[in-house]
Amino acid sequence: LQNDHKALMKQVEEALHQLHAREKEKHAKDEAEALAEAMSQSQSLPQAFAKVNAVTPGSPASISGLQVDDEIVEFGSVNVNNFQNLQNIATVVQHSEGRPLSVTVIRSGKKVHVGLTPKRWAGKGLLG
């Protein structure tokens, strides 16, 4: 009876070791997959062509939700493929006064869409 108990306990112990080893391998594999997915997601973000360095409180840009350090990926019809200088953005803004523009930015590693309507306000310019 004692020998049977010892043999059975040894089997239980080995099974527990195997179970925990498999769980540890699975956990390591899951972490590796999550890291790989995060890397591929950050690589799939489109390239930005400009960065917001200031947003005036109460301005159309502020009201639309644009934030400092947002990286602009798309500003109306302007994107990384056709952007040459900031005059491109100024032209789009002037032609879109009073009409909503679709602006896509990268904020904290995530792609965010902002609806921005350039308009006259108390401050300078149409955006702020």
C-alpha positions as CSV (number, residue, x, y, z in Angstrom):
1,L,0.0,0.0,0.0
2,Q,2.9,2.4,0.9
3,N,4.6,1.6,-2.4
4,D,1.4,2.2,-4.4
5,H,1.0,5.6,-2.6
6,K,4.6,6.6,-3.3
7,A,4.3,5.6,-7.0
8,L,1.0,7.5,-7.4
9,M,2.4,10.6,-5.7
10,K,5.4,10.5,-8.0
11,Q,3.1,10.3,-11.0
12,V,1.1,13.3,-9.7
13,E,4.3,15.3,-9.1
14,E,5.5,14.6,-12.6
15,A,2.2,15.5,-14.1
16,L,2.2,18.8,-12.2
17,H,5.7,19.6,-13.4
18,Q,4.6,18.9,-17.0
19,L,1.5,21.0,-16.6
20,H,3.4,24.0,-15.2
21,A,6.1,23.7,-17.9
22,R,3.5,23.7,-20.7
23,E,1.8,26.7,-19.0
24,K,5.2,28.5,-18.8
25,E,5.9,27.8,-22.5
26,K,2.4,29.0,-23.5
27,H,2.8,32.2,-21.5
28,A,6.2,32.9,-23.2
29,K,4.7,32.1,-26.6
30,D,1.8,34.5,-25.9
31,E,4.1,37.3,-24.9
32,A,6.2,36.8,-28.0
33,E,3.1,36.9,-30.2
34,A,1.9,40.0,-28.4
35,L,5.2,41.7,-28.9
36,A,5.3,40.8,-32.6
37,E,1.8,42.1,-33.1
38,A,2.6,45.4,-31.4
39,M,5.7,45.7,-33.6
40,S,3.7,45.0,-36.8
41,Q,1.0,47.4,-35.7
42,S,3.5,50.3,-35.1
43,Q,5.1,49.6,-38.5
44,S,1.7,49.7,-40.2
45,L,1.0,53.2,-39.1
46,P,1.2,55.6,-42.0
47,Q,4.1,58.1,-42.2
48,A,3.5,61.6,-40.8
49,F,4.6,64.7,-42.7
50,A,4.0,67.4,-40.0
51,K,3.8,67.7,-36.3
52,V,1.5,70.0,-34.3
53,N,3.6,72.1,-32.0
54,A,1.0,74.5,-30.7
55,V,-2.8,74.7,-30.4
56,T,-4.4,78.0,-29.2
57,P,-7.2,77.4,-26.6
58,G,-10.6,78.3,-28.0
59,S,-9.4,78.1,-31.6
60,P,-11.1,75.9,-34.3
61,A,-8.2,73.4,-34.0
62,S,-8.6,73.2,-30.2
63,I,-12.4,72.8,-30.5
64,S,-11.9,70.0,-33.1
65,G,-9.7,68.1,-30.6
66,L,-6.3,68.6,-32.3
67,Q,-3.6,68.3,-29.7
68,V,0.1,69.3,-29.3
69,D,2.5,66.5,-30.5
70,D,-0.2,65.1,-32.9
71,E,1.6,63.9,-36.0
72,I,-0.3,64.8,-39.1
73,V,-0.7,61.9,-41.6
74,E,-3.5,63.4,-43.7
75,F,-4.9,66.9,-43.9
76,G,-7.8,67.1,-46.2
77,S,-6.3,66.2,-49.6
78,V,-2.7,66.6,-48.4
79,N,-0.8,63.5,-47.5
80,V,2.8,62.3,-47.3
81,N,2.8,61.5,-51.1
82,N,1.9,65.0,-52.2
83,F,3.1,67.2,-49.3
84,Q,5.9,69.7,-50.3
85,N,5.7,72.4,-47.7
86,L,3.3,74.0,-45.2
87,Q,1.9,76.2,-48.0
88,N,0.1,73.1,-49.2
89,I,-1.8,73.0,-45.9
90,A,-2.5,76.8,-45.9
91,T,-4.0,76.5,-49.4
92,V,-6.3,73.6,-48.3
93,V,-7.3,75.7,-45.2
94,Q,-8.1,78.8,-47.3
95,H,-10.2,76.8,-49.8
96,S,-12.1,75.0,-47.0
97,E,-13.1,77.9,-44.8
98,G,-16.4,77.0,-43.2
99,R,-16.4,73.5,-44.5
100,P,-15.3,70.4,-42.5
101,L,-11.9,68.9,-43.3
102,S,-10.9,65.3,-42.5
103,V,-7.6,65.3,-40.6
104,T,-5.9,62.1,-39.7
105,V,-3.2,62.2,-37.0
106,I,-1.0,59.7,-35.0
107,R,-1.5,60.3,-31.3
108,S,0.3,58.1,-28.7
109,G,0.9,55.5,-31.4
110,K,-2.7,55.3,-32.5
111,K,-4.3,56.6,-35.7
112,V,-7.0,59.2,-34.8
113,H,-9.5,61.0,-37.2
114,V,-10.3,64.6,-36.4
115,G,-13.0,66.7,-38.1
116,L,-11.7,70.2,-38.4
117,T,-13.6,73.2,-39.8
118,P,-11.4,76.2,-40.6
119,K,-13.2,79.4,-39.8
120,R,-12.7,83.0,-38.6
121,W,-12.4,83.4,-34.9
122,A,-11.1,86.0,-32.4
123,G,-7.5,84.8,-32.8
124,K,-5.0,84.8,-35.7
125,G,-5.6,82.6,-38.8
126,L,-8.4,80.1,-39.5
127,L,-7.1,77.2,-37.4
128,G,-5.3,78.5,-34.3
